[in-house]
Amino acid sequence: MTGYDPQQSDPQAGRERWQRRYDEAQAAGRVRDEDFTTLSGVEQQPVYGPREGETVEGFERIGWPGEYPYTRGLHATGYRGRPWTIRQFAGFGNAQQTNERYKTILRNGGGGLSVAFDMPTLMGRDSDESRSLGEVGHCGVAIDSATDMEILFDGIPLEQVTTSMTISGPAVPVFCMYLVAAERQGAAVDTLDGTLQTDIYKEYIAQKEWLFEPGPHLRLIGDLMEHCVGHIPAYKPLSVSGYHIREAGSTAAQELAFTLADGFGYVELGRSRGLDVETFAPGLSFFFDAHIDFFEEIAKFRAARRIWARWLRDVYGAKTQRAQWLRFHTQTAGVSLTAQQPDNNIVRTAVEAMAAVLGGTNSLHTNALDEVLALPSENAAQIALRTQQVIAEESGLTNVADPLGGSWYVEALTDEIEAEAERIFERIKDLARLAVPSGEHPVGEMTSGILRGIEDGWFTGEIADSAFTYQQALEKGDKRMIGLNCYTDSVEDELEILRVSHEVEAEQNRVLARRRELRDGAAVDRALARMVEVARGDGNLIEPMLDAVRAEATLGEICGVLKAEWGEYREPTRF
């Protein structure tokens, strides 16, 4: 594979470069003052590599931590510098109930929050819409207006806590509510740090939670990118999500390739807006699935960093490290959990979490044992949190940067996944040629290929084929799941799971009705009208949307006027 630097093939020269970076980090206080020994007291080096004088074929693809192509990690220090952020995904019922859960997570050592929204919120609907009936607060927290967001983070200083929000279709108005909640806290909004998912491509490909045609969605995303670059530089407005692609049934290589292709599409979007890749690329982050095949997942994460760095440098012209870095959050695989013998899910989650850590994740969420049945109970959520803490504090995995680097098996798997991803990229380029035979792509080649693949159902077809193949393997017993198709005898008692009362929906609707009565309705109407006026032109929609949110316009109202202006997306019927 091309795109690697031959001068980096000398392991000894690379070690010297790594040592200088590590020494600089240590002198600057960026290495933790910890006991980096084994349980038996054996001193461990911060990194391991080829012996002096040893040559390794293809070493330029492996390298050293903190060195292009970042196969072994973004930082020379590995987790000796900074461990991953323990970020637990949580949300249920109303904003007050979820606020209490967040405070429990933070008290128990969680390092960041990740917001789960209920289905009406994910679809841009108010809780009192007819299509919301029976769904309010059941798969996440209900958010109807900025006041809900204010309650959600009451007593949690947003300047000090990084917050991830897993929502894409209505991500921009929900983000505006988050900014207004921060304003009402008195926070310095320009210092906020966190991540918004916003990845509409994966909705068309896998999850199906969209509002508009691709064009208006990409317009909103471009507006958001511009706003964050100009006003909230630390905040990451896009988390390109492979998680939902994998959960829909893709292979590891498909998850990697489809996700990175989507990321390339967003790079092309930023460039089409005149944004400097050195400025906006660091604001892109990624969200991957950690599945149960331990070594394949580790290889996937290592290949992801390597491919992204190479494409950003060689295709999109990024020159700085920060613009070439792929930062990613990981969640353990929901689809690997079983309702049968659910205690086994604790073991599965631990294996998957270790794969994410050995792959160099920047933050991690561990699923709870009962998540296949319902939202996590408090006890199950604590076990999931403790799983990460045991790995971080007891396992020794944070002592050495990329401890599996140089493994014949891991390096071969990394190369294989990279090669398969490149084959998939070529197929997407073929789709781009079908979409634009002239080769003159207004936004970019990868964008044209993605949009054609969505229109033709190519992505969903590829995922469906992979899912079907795996399901057949399960049914034949070629692939095993303990408790599902083998070792099915069980002595477990029935789990007590979290159940969200239907009274939550009734109360949310009562509060929403009262909120509408008390607000200045004329101010809401003026703000929504101004937002539509901007939507008809080419101005940036963030500021008028913020004004509508400040006036307590609801999520359904904001999304509703934009649907009336832009229309709704209907997936083509295929047989």
C-alpha positions as CSV (number, residue, x, y, z in Angstrom):
1,M,0.0,0.0,0.0
2,T,1.3,3.5,-0.9
3,G,1.3,6.6,1.2
4,Y,3.8,5.6,3.8
5,D,7.2,7.2,4.4
6,P,10.2,5.0,3.6
7,Q,12.4,7.0,5.9
8,Q,10.3,5.8,8.8
9,S,11.2,2.2,8.0
10,D,14.3,2.4,10.3
11,P,13.2,1.1,13.7
12,Q,16.2,2.6,15.5
13,A,15.8,6.1,14.1
14,G,12.1,5.8,15.0
15,R,12.8,4.9,18.6
16,E,15.0,7.9,18.9
17,R,12.3,10.2,17.6
18,W,9.8,8.5,20.0
19,Q,12.2,8.9,22.9
20,R,12.5,12.7,22.3
21,R,8.7,13.1,22.2
22,Y,8.2,11.0,25.4
23,D,11.0,13.0,27.2
24,E,9.4,16.3,26.2
25,A,6.0,15.1,27.4
26,Q,7.4,13.9,30.7
27,A,9.3,17.2,31.2
28,A,6.0,19.1,30.6
29,G,4.2,17.0,33.2
30,R,2.1,15.1,30.7
31,V,3.1,11.7,32.0
32,R,1.2,10.4,35.1
33,D,3.0,9.9,38.3
34,E,2.0,6.2,38.8
35,D,3.5,2.9,39.6
36,F,4.2,1.4,36.1
37,T,5.2,-2.1,37.3
38,T,3.6,-5.5,36.9
39,L,1.7,-7.0,39.9
40,S,5.0,-8.8,40.7
41,G,6.9,-5.5,40.7
42,V,8.6,-5.8,37.4
43,E,9.4,-2.4,35.9
44,Q,7.7,-1.9,32.5
45,Q,9.0,0.3,29.7
46,P,6.6,2.9,28.3
47,V,6.8,1.3,24.8
48,Y,8.3,-1.8,23.2
49,G,9.6,-2.4,19.7
50,P,12.2,-4.1,17.5
51,R,15.6,-4.8,19.2
52,E,18.5,-2.6,18.2
53,G,19.7,-3.5,14.7
54,E,16.6,-5.6,13.9
55,T,14.9,-4.9,10.6
56,V,11.2,-5.3,10.2
57,E,9.6,-5.4,6.7
58,G,6.9,-2.8,6.3
59,F,7.8,-1.1,9.6
60,E,6.8,2.3,8.1
61,R,3.2,1.1,8.4
62,I,3.6,0.2,12.1
63,G,5.9,2.9,13.4
64,W,6.0,4.2,17.0
65,P,3.2,5.8,19.1
66,G,2.7,9.5,18.3
67,E,4.2,9.1,14.8
68,Y,2.6,9.1,11.4
69,P,0.6,7.0,10.4
70,Y,-0.4,6.7,14.1
71,T,-1.1,2.9,13.8
72,R,0.2,2.6,17.4
73,G,-1.6,5.6,18.8
74,L,-1.8,9.4,18.6
75,H,0.5,10.1,21.5
76,A,4.0,9.0,22.4
77,T,2.9,8.5,26.0
78,G,0.0,6.2,25.3
79,Y,-2.3,5.9,28.4
80,R,0.7,6.8,30.6
81,G,-0.1,10.3,29.6
82,R,-3.9,10.4,29.8
83,P,-6.2,7.3,30.1
84,W,-9.3,7.2,28.0
85,T,-12.4,9.1,29.2
86,I,-14.9,6.8,30.9
87,R,-18.1,8.0,29.3
88,Q,-21.4,6.2,30.2
89,F,-24.3,6.5,27.8
90,A,-27.5,7.3,29.9
91,G,-30.9,8.8,29.5
92,F,-34.4,7.8,30.5
93,G,-37.7,9.3,31.6
94,N,-37.7,13.0,32.0
95,A,-34.8,15.5,32.3
96,Q,-35.0,15.5,36.1
97,Q,-34.7,11.7,36.4
98,T,-31.7,11.6,34.0
99,N,-30.1,14.4,35.8
100,E,-30.1,12.3,38.9
101,R,-28.5,9.4,37.0
102,Y,-25.8,11.7,35.6
103,K,-24.9,12.9,39.1
104,T,-24.6,9.3,40.2
105,I,-22.3,8.5,37.3
106,L,-20.0,11.4,38.1
107,R,-19.9,10.6,41.8
108,N,-18.9,7.0,40.9
109,G,-15.9,8.2,38.9
110,G,-17.4,8.7,35.4
111,G,-15.3,11.2,33.4
112,G,-17.8,12.4,30.9
113,L,-21.5,12.2,30.0
114,S,-23.2,10.8,26.9
115,V,-26.8,11.6,26.4
116,A,-29.3,9.0,25.2
117,F,-32.5,10.6,23.8
118,D,-35.9,9.0,23.5
119,M,-37.4,8.2,20.1
120,P,-39.6,11.3,19.7
121,T,-36.6,13.5,20.3
122,L,-34.4,11.5,17.9
123,M,-37.1,12.0,15.2
124,G,-37.5,15.8,16.0
125,R,-41.0,15.4,17.5
126,D,-42.5,16.9,20.6
127,S,-43.7,14.6,23.3
128,D,-47.3,15.5,22.8
129,E,-47.4,14.6,19.1
130,S,-49.6,11.7,18.2
131,R,-46.7,9.7,16.8
132,S,-44.9,10.0,20.2
133,L,-47.5,8.1,22.1
134,G,-46.0,5.3,24.2
135,E,-42.4,6.3,23.4
136,V,-41.8,9.3,25.6
137,G,-38.8,8.7,27.9
138,H,-38.6,5.0,27.1
139,C,-35.3,4.6,25.2
140,G,-33.7,7.8,26.4
141,V,-34.5,11.2,27.9
142,A,-37.3,13.4,26.5
143,I,-36.2,16.8,25.4
144,D,-38.8,19.3,24.1
145,S,-37.3,22.7,24.7
146,A,-34.3,24.5,26.2
147,T,-35.8,24.3,29.6
148,D,-35.6,20.5,29.5
149,M,-31.9,20.8,28.6
150,E,-31.4,23.2,31.4
151,I,-33.0,20.7,33.9
152,L,-30.9,17.9,32.4
153,F,-27.7,19.6,33.3
154,D,-28.8,21.3,36.5
155,G,-25.9,21.3,39.0
156,I,-23.5,19.9,36.4
157,P,-21.1,22.6,35.3
158,L,-20.9,22.3,31.5
159,E,-17.6,24.2,31.4
160,Q,-16.0,21.3,33.4
161,V,-17.7,18.2,31.9
162,T,-17.3,17.0,28.4
163,T,-20.7,16.0,27.0
164,S,-21.5,13.7,24.1
165,M,-25.0,13.8,22.5
166,T,-26.0,10.8,20.4
167,I,-28.5,12.3,17.9
168,S,-28.2,13.1,14.2
169,G,-31.5,14.1,12.4
170,P,-32.4,17.0,14.7
171,A,-28.9,17.3,16.1
172,V,-28.5,21.0,15.3
173,P,-31.6,22.3,17.1
174,V,-30.8,20.0,20.1
175,F,-27.3,21.4,20.1
176,C,-28.7,24.9,20.2
177,M,-30.7,23.9,23.3
178,Y,-27.5,22.7,24.9
179,L,-25.8,26.1,24.1
180,V,-28.8,28.0,25.6
181,A,-28.7,25.8,28.7
182,A,-25.0,26.6,29.1
183,E,-25.8,30.3,28.7
184,R,-28.4,30.1,31.4
185,Q,-25.8,28.4,33.7
186,G,-23.6,31.4,33.1
187,A,-21.0,29.3,31.4
188,A,-18.5,30.7,28.9
189,V,-20.0,29.1,25.8
190,D,-16.8,29.5,23.8
191,T,-15.0,27.1,26.1
192,L,-17.4,24.2,25.9
193,D,-16.0,20.8,25.0
194,G,-17.8,17.8,23.9
195,T,-19.2,15.9,20.9
196,L,-22.4,16.0,18.9
197,Q,-23.1,13.1,16.6
198,T,-24.8,14.9,13.7
199,D,-23.8,12.1,11.2
200,I,-26.7,12.0,8.8
201,Y,-24.9,9.7,6.3
202,K,-25.1,6.8,8.7
203,E,-28.8,7.5,9.2
204,Y,-29.5,6.9,5.5
205,I,-27.1,3.9,5.5
206,A,-28.2,2.1,8.7
207,Q,-30.3,3.8,11.5
208,K,-33.0,5.5,9.5
209,E,-33.6,8.5,11.8
210,W,-33.6,11.3,9.3
211,L,-35.8,14.4,8.7
212,F,-35.1,15.9,5.3
213,E,-33.5,15.0,2.0
214,P,-29.7,14.8,2.2
215,G,-29.2,18.3,0.8
216,P,-30.8,20.2,3.6
217,H,-29.2,18.0,6.2
218,L,-25.8,18.7,4.8
219,R,-26.5,22.4,4.7
220,L,-27.3,22.3,8.4
221,I,-24.1,20.3,9.1
222,G,-22.1,22.8,7.1
223,D,-23.6,25.7,9.1
224,L,-22.8,23.9,12.4
225,M,-19.2,23.3,11.3
226,E,-18.7,26.9,10.4
227,H,-20.3,28.0,13.7
228,C,-18.1,25.8,15.9
229,V,-14.9,26.7,14.1
230,G,-15.7,30.4,14.6
231,H,-17.2,30.4,18.1
232,I,-16.7,27.1,20.0
233,P,-13.3,25.8,18.8
234,A,-12.9,23.0,21.3
235,Y,-16.3,21.5,20.6
236,K,-16.5,18.6,18.1
237,P,-19.6,19.1,15.9
238,L,-19.4,15.8,14.1
239,S,-19.0,12.3,15.4
240,V,-18.9,10.0,12.4
241,S,-20.6,6.9,13.5
242,G,-19.7,3.4,12.6
243,Y,-21.4,2.0,15.6
244,H,-24.9,1.9,14.1
245,I,-23.5,0.5,10.8
246,R,-22.0,-2.4,12.7
247,E,-25.1,-2.9,14.9
248,A,-27.1,-3.2,11.7
249,G,-25.1,-6.2,10.7
250,S,-22.0,-5.1,8.8
251,T,-18.6,-6.7,9.0
252,A,-15.7,-5.1,10.7
253,A,-14.1,-4.0,7.4
254,Q,-17.5,-2.6,6.2
255,E,-18.0,-0.7,9.4
256,L,-14.5,0.8,9.0
257,A,-14.7,1.6,5.3
258,F,-18.3,3.0,5.3
259,T,-17.5,5.1,8.4
260,L,-14.3,6.6,7.1
261,A,-15.9,7.2,3.7
262,D,-18.6,9.2,5.5
263,G,-15.8,11.1,7.3
264,F,-14.1,11.9,3.9
265,G,-17.5,13.2,2.7
266,Y,-17.7,15.6,5.7
267,V,-14.1,16.7,5.0
268,E,-15.2,17.5,1.4
269,L,-18.2,19.4,2.9
270,G,-16.0,21.5,5.0
271,R,-13.7,22.3,2.1
272,S,-16.7,23.2,-0.1
273,R,-17.6,25.8,2.6
274,G,-14.1,27.3,2.3
275,L,-13.0,26.0,5.7
276,D,-9.3,25.3,6.2
277,V,-8.8,21.5,6.7
278,E,-6.2,22.3,9.4
279,T,-8.9,24.1,11.4
280,F,-12.0,22.0,11.0
281,A,-10.6,18.5,10.7
282,P,-9.6,18.4,14.4
283,G,-13.3,18.9,15.1
284,L,-14.2,15.6,13.5
285,S,-14.3,12.6,15.7
286,F,-15.5,9.0,15.3
287,F,-17.7,6.5,17.1
288,F,-16.9,2.8,16.6
289,D,-18.4,-0.5,17.8
290,A,-16.2,-2.9,19.9
291,H,-17.5,-6.3,19.0
292,I,-16.6,-9.7,20.5
293,D,-13.9,-10.8,18.0
294,F,-11.0,-9.5,20.2
295,F,-8.1,-9.3,17.8
296,E,-10.2,-8.2,14.8
297,E,-11.5,-5.3,16.7
298,I,-8.0,-4.2,17.8
299,A,-6.8,-4.4,14.2
300,K,-9.8,-2.4,13.0
301,F,-9.0,0.5,15.4
302,R,-5.3,0.5,14.4
303,A,-6.2,0.4,10.7
304,A,-8.7,3.3,11.2
305,R,-6.0,5.7,12.5
306,R,-3.6,4.7,9.8
307,I,-6.1,5.1,6.8
308,W,-7.5,8.4,8.1
309,A,-4.0,9.9,8.5
310,R,-2.9,8.8,5.1
311,W,-6.0,10.1,3.3
312,L,-6.1,13.4,5.2
313,R,-2.5,14.0,4.3
314,D,-2.3,12.7,0.7
315,V,-5.8,13.3,-0.6
316,Y,-7.0,16.3,1.4
317,G,-3.7,18.1,2.0
318,A,-3.7,18.2,5.8
319,K,-0.2,19.0,7.0
320,T,-0.5,19.2,10.8
321,Q,-0.7,16.2,13.2
322,R,-4.0,17.4,14.7
323,A,-5.6,17.5,11.3
324,Q,-4.4,14.0,10.5
325,W,-5.4,12.4,13.9
326,L,-8.4,10.2,14.1
327,R,-9.9,10.5,17.5
328,F,-12.6,8.0,18.4
329,H,-15.1,7.0,21.0
330,T,-16.0,3.3,21.4
331,Q,-19.1,1.5,22.7
332,T,-19.2,-2.2,23.4
333,A,-21.5,-4.1,21.0
334,G,-25.1,-4.1,21.9
335,V,-25.8,-6.8,19.3
336,S,-23.4,-9.2,21.1
337,L,-25.6,-9.1,24.2
338,T,-28.2,-11.9,24.8
339,A,-31.4,-12.0,26.7
340,Q,-30.6,-15.6,27.5
341,Q,-28.2,-15.9,30.5
342,P,-27.7,-12.2,30.7
343,D,-24.9,-12.4,33.3
344,N,-22.7,-13.6,30.4
345,N,-23.0,-10.1,29.0
346,I,-20.7,-8.9,31.7
347,V,-18.0,-11.1,30.3
348,R,-18.7,-10.1,26.7
349,T,-18.6,-6.4,27.7
350,A,-15.2,-6.8,29.5
351,V,-13.6,-8.6,26.5
352,E,-14.9,-5.9,24.1
353,A,-13.8,-3.1,26.4
354,M,-10.3,-4.5,26.6
355,A,-10.2,-4.7,22.8
356,A,-11.2,-1.0,22.6
357,V,-8.4,-0.1,25.1
358,L,-5.8,-2.2,23.4
359,G,-6.9,-0.5,20.1
360,G,-6.2,2.9,21.7
361,T,-9.7,4.4,22.1
362,N,-10.0,7.9,23.4
363,S,-13.2,7.4,25.3
364,L,-15.3,4.3,26.1
365,H,-18.9,3.3,27.1
366,T,-19.5,-0.2,28.4
367,N,-22.9,-1.7,27.9
368,A,-24.9,-3.0,30.9
369,L,-25.8,-6.7,31.2
370,D,-29.5,-5.9,31.0
371,E,-29.5,-3.5,28.0
372,V,-30.7,-6.2,25.7
373,L,-34.0,-6.1,27.7
374,A,-34.4,-2.5,28.8
375,L,-32.6,0.6,29.8
376,P,-29.9,-0.3,32.4
377,S,-30.9,-0.6,36.0
378,E,-28.7,1.4,38.4
379,N,-27.0,-1.8,39.6
380,A,-26.2,-2.9,36.0
381,A,-25.0,0.5,35.1
382,Q,-22.6,0.5,38.0
383,I,-21.2,-3.0,37.0
384,A,-20.6,-1.6,33.5
385,L,-18.8,1.4,35.0
386,R,-16.7,-0.7,37.3
387,T,-15.7,-2.9,34.3
388,Q,-13.8,0.1,32.9
389,Q,-12.4,1.0,36.2
390,V,-11.0,-2.5,36.8
391,I,-9.4,-2.4,33.4
392,A,-7.9,1.0,34.0
393,E,-6.7,0.5,37.5
394,E,-5.9,-3.2,37.9
395,S,-5.1,-4.8,34.6
396,G,-1.8,-3.1,33.7
397,L,-3.1,-2.2,30.2
398,T,-2.4,1.5,30.8
399,N,1.3,0.9,31.5
400,V,2.5,0.4,28.0
401,A,1.6,2.2,24.7
402,D,0.2,-0.2,22.1
403,P,1.3,-3.4,23.9
404,L,0.3,-5.6,20.9
405,G,2.2,-3.6,18.3
406,G,4.5,-5.9,16.4
407,S,2.5,-9.0,16.9
408,W,2.6,-11.0,13.7
409,Y,-1.1,-11.7,14.0
410,V,-2.3,-8.2,14.9
411,E,-0.1,-6.6,12.2
412,A,-1.4,-9.1,9.6
413,L,-5.0,-8.4,10.6
414,T,-4.4,-4.7,10.5
415,D,-3.0,-4.9,7.0
416,E,-5.9,-7.2,5.8
417,I,-8.6,-4.8,7.2
418,E,-6.9,-1.8,5.6
419,A,-6.7,-3.5,2.2
420,E,-10.4,-4.5,2.4
421,A,-11.3,-1.0,3.3
422,E,-9.4,0.3,0.3
423,R,-11.3,-2.1,-2.0
424,I,-14.5,-0.7,-0.6
425,F,-13.4,2.9,-1.2
426,E,-12.7,2.0,-4.8
427,R,-16.3,0.7,-5.1
428,I,-17.6,4.0,-3.7
429,K,-15.5,5.8,-6.3
430,D,-17.2,3.6,-9.0
431,L,-20.6,4.8,-7.6
432,A,-19.3,8.4,-7.9
433,R,-18.5,7.9,-11.6
434,L,-22.1,6.6,-12.1
435,A,-23.5,9.6,-10.3
436,V,-21.3,12.2,-12.1
437,P,-20.0,10.7,-15.4
438,S,-18.1,14.0,-16.1
439,G,-16.0,13.5,-13.0
440,E,-16.8,17.1,-12.0
441,H,-18.0,16.6,-8.4
442,P,-19.4,19.9,-6.9
443,V,-18.5,18.9,-3.3
444,G,-16.2,15.9,-3.8
445,E,-15.8,12.5,-5.3
446,M,-16.5,10.6,-2.1
447,T,-19.6,12.7,-1.4
448,S,-20.9,11.8,-4.9
449,G,-20.3,8.1,-4.3
450,I,-21.9,8.1,-0.9
451,L,-25.0,9.9,-2.1
452,R,-25.3,7.5,-5.1
453,G,-24.9,4.6,-2.8
454,I,-27.6,5.8,-0.5
455,E,-29.9,6.5,-3.5
456,D,-29.3,3.1,-5.0
457,G,-29.6,1.2,-1.7
458,W,-26.0,-0.1,-2.2
459,F,-24.9,0.4,1.4
460,T,-28.1,-1.1,2.9
461,G,-27.8,-4.0,0.6
462,E,-24.2,-4.7,1.5
463,I,-25.0,-4.6,5.2
464,A,-28.1,-6.8,4.7
465,D,-26.0,-9.5,3.0
466,S,-23.5,-9.5,5.8
467,A,-26.2,-9.7,8.4
468,F,-27.9,-12.6,6.7
469,T,-24.6,-14.5,6.3
470,Y,-23.9,-14.1,10.1
471,Q,-27.4,-15.1,11.0
472,Q,-27.1,-18.3,8.9
473,A,-23.8,-19.1,10.7
474,L,-25.5,-18.7,14.1
475,E,-28.4,-20.9,13.1
476,K,-26.1,-23.6,11.7
477,G,-23.9,-23.4,14.8
478,D,-20.8,-22.4,12.8
479,K,-20.7,-19.3,15.0
480,R,-21.4,-19.8,18.7
481,M,-23.1,-17.6,21.3
482,I,-23.1,-19.0,24.8
483,G,-26.6,-19.4,26.1
484,L,-28.1,-18.8,22.7
485,N,-27.1,-21.8,20.5
486,C,-24.9,-23.7,22.9
487,Y,-24.6,-24.3,26.7
488,T,-28.2,-23.3,27.0
489,D,-28.9,-24.7,30.5
490,S,-29.4,-21.9,32.9
491,V,-29.8,-21.5,36.7
492,E,-30.2,-17.7,36.6
493,D,-33.2,-16.0,38.3
494,E,-35.3,-13.6,36.3
495,L,-33.7,-10.1,36.1
496,E,-35.4,-7.1,37.6
497,I,-35.2,-4.5,34.9
498,L,-35.8,-0.8,34.8
499,R,-39.3,0.1,33.7
500,V,-40.3,3.7,32.8
501,S,-43.7,4.6,34.0
502,H,-46.3,5.8,31.5
503,E,-46.9,8.6,34.0
504,V,-43.6,10.1,32.7
505,E,-45.3,10.7,29.4
506,A,-48.4,12.3,30.9
507,E,-46.3,14.5,33.2
508,Q,-44.0,15.6,30.3
509,N,-47.0,16.6,28.2
510,R,-48.6,18.5,31.1
511,V,-45.3,20.4,31.6
512,L,-45.0,21.1,27.9
513,A,-48.5,22.5,27.7
514,R,-47.9,24.7,30.7
515,R,-44.6,25.9,29.2
516,R,-46.3,26.9,26.0
517,E,-48.9,28.9,28.0
518,L,-46.2,30.9,29.9
519,R,-43.9,31.7,27.0
520,D,-44.2,34.7,24.7
521,G,-46.0,33.1,21.7
522,A,-45.5,36.1,19.4
523,A,-41.7,36.0,20.1
524,V,-41.7,32.4,19.2
525,D,-43.6,33.0,15.9
526,R,-41.2,35.9,15.0
527,A,-38.1,33.7,15.7
528,L,-39.4,30.8,13.7
529,A,-40.4,33.1,10.8
530,R,-36.9,34.5,10.8
531,M,-35.4,31.1,10.8
532,V,-37.4,30.1,7.7
533,E,-36.4,33.3,6.0
534,V,-32.7,32.4,6.4
535,A,-33.4,28.8,5.4
536,R,-34.7,30.1,2.0
537,G,-31.4,31.8,1.4
538,D,-27.8,30.8,2.0
539,G,-27.2,32.3,5.3
540,N,-26.0,30.4,8.4
541,L,-29.0,29.0,10.3
542,I,-27.3,28.6,13.7
543,E,-27.9,32.1,15.1
544,P,-31.6,32.4,14.1
545,M,-32.1,28.9,15.5
546,L,-30.5,29.9,18.8
547,D,-32.9,32.8,18.9
548,A,-35.9,30.5,18.4
549,V,-34.6,28.2,21.2
550,R,-34.1,31.1,23.6
551,A,-37.8,32.0,23.0
552,E,-38.7,28.5,24.1
553,A,-39.6,27.2,20.6
554,T,-40.0,23.5,20.9
555,L,-38.0,20.9,19.0
556,G,-41.1,19.8,17.1
557,E,-41.9,23.4,16.1
558,I,-38.4,24.1,14.8
559,C,-38.2,20.8,12.9
560,G,-41.8,21.3,11.7
561,V,-41.2,24.6,10.0
562,L,-38.1,23.3,8.3
563,K,-40.0,20.2,7.1
564,A,-42.6,22.5,5.7
565,E,-40.0,24.5,3.9
566,W,-37.6,21.7,2.7
567,G,-39.9,18.6,2.7
568,E,-39.4,15.3,4.3
569,Y,-37.3,12.4,3.1
570,R,-38.9,9.2,2.0
571,E,-36.7,6.2,1.5
572,P,-37.2,4.7,-2.0
573,T,-39.2,1.4,-2.0
574,R,-37.2,-1.5,-3.2
575,F,-38.1,-5.2,-3.7
